[in-house]
Amino acid sequence: MSREISQRELWDNSGKIMLELDEGKTYTVTHSGVPLGELGPLLRHRFISAEAAVELFRTAPSVDYWDLRANLDVVADLDPSPRA
């Protein structure tokens, strides 16, 4: 749930608010009691090491290139023949 803060409070406490955004908190910014907008943390991409990715996919089933290509062509409804 987002906390309501005034425009003035945002101005006066921007440093503290930025730290709280980093912690996942959200805010609704108001001016004279009227909501103007929302502040929230950006979704961050989670990165894993190459070694962890290799280990994760080690047990994945193998993929036959030609079967995959045929399935994709059917879904995309494309003629795989080269153009003249």
C-alpha positions as CSV (number, residue, x, y, z in Angstrom):
1,M,0.0,0.0,0.0
2,S,1.4,3.4,-0.9
3,R,1.8,6.2,1.6
4,E,0.5,9.7,0.8
5,I,3.0,12.5,0.9
6,S,2.7,16.1,0.0
7,Q,4.7,17.8,-2.7
8,R,6.4,19.8,0.1
9,E,7.2,16.6,2.0
10,L,8.8,15.1,-1.1
11,W,10.9,18.2,-1.5
12,D,12.0,18.4,2.1
13,N,12.7,14.7,2.6
14,S,13.8,13.6,-0.9
15,G,16.9,11.8,0.4
16,K,15.0,9.7,2.9
17,I,12.3,9.0,0.4
18,M,14.8,7.8,-2.2
19,L,16.3,5.4,0.3
20,E,12.8,4.1,1.1
21,L,12.0,3.7,-2.6
22,D,15.2,1.5,-2.8
23,E,13.7,-0.6,0.0
24,G,10.5,-1.1,-2.1
25,K,8.2,1.5,-0.5
26,T,5.7,3.4,-2.7
27,Y,4.2,6.9,-2.4
28,T,1.3,8.9,-3.8
29,V,2.4,12.5,-4.1
30,T,-0.3,15.1,-3.5
31,H,-0.6,18.9,-4.0
32,S,-3.2,20.7,-1.8
33,G,-4.6,17.2,-1.0
34,V,-5.1,16.3,-4.6
35,P,-3.2,13.2,-5.8
36,L,-0.7,14.1,-8.6
37,G,1.2,10.9,-9.2
38,E,2.8,7.8,-7.8
39,L,6.4,7.1,-6.9
40,G,7.6,3.5,-6.8
41,P,10.7,1.5,-7.1
42,L,11.8,0.3,-10.6
43,L,11.7,-3.4,-11.2
44,R,15.2,-4.6,-11.3
45,H,16.6,-7.4,-13.4
46,R,18.2,-10.1,-11.4
47,F,21.5,-11.3,-12.7
48,I,23.1,-14.6,-12.1
49,S,26.6,-15.7,-12.9
50,A,27.4,-17.6,-16.0
51,E,28.4,-20.6,-14.0
52,A,24.9,-20.7,-12.3
53,A,23.2,-20.3,-15.6
54,V,25.2,-23.3,-17.1
55,E,24.3,-25.4,-14.0
56,L,20.6,-24.4,-14.3
57,F,20.4,-25.5,-17.9
58,R,22.6,-28.6,-17.5
59,T,19.5,-30.7,-16.9
60,A,17.3,-29.0,-19.5
61,P,16.1,-31.2,-22.3
62,S,18.0,-30.9,-25.6
63,V,16.4,-29.0,-28.4
64,D,16.4,-30.2,-32.0
65,Y,17.1,-27.2,-34.2
66,W,15.0,-28.4,-37.2
67,D,12.0,-29.3,-35.1
68,L,12.1,-25.9,-33.3
69,R,12.4,-24.1,-36.7
70,A,9.5,-26.1,-38.1
71,N,7.3,-25.3,-35.1
72,L,8.3,-21.6,-35.2
73,D,7.5,-21.4,-39.0
74,V,4.0,-22.9,-38.4
75,V,3.3,-20.5,-35.6
76,A,4.6,-17.5,-37.6
77,D,2.9,-18.8,-40.7
78,L,6.0,-18.0,-42.8
79,D,7.2,-19.7,-45.9
80,P,10.7,-20.8,-45.1
81,S,11.7,-20.8,-48.8
82,P,14.4,-18.3,-49.9
83,R,13.1,-15.4,-51.9
84,A,14.2,-15.2,-55.6
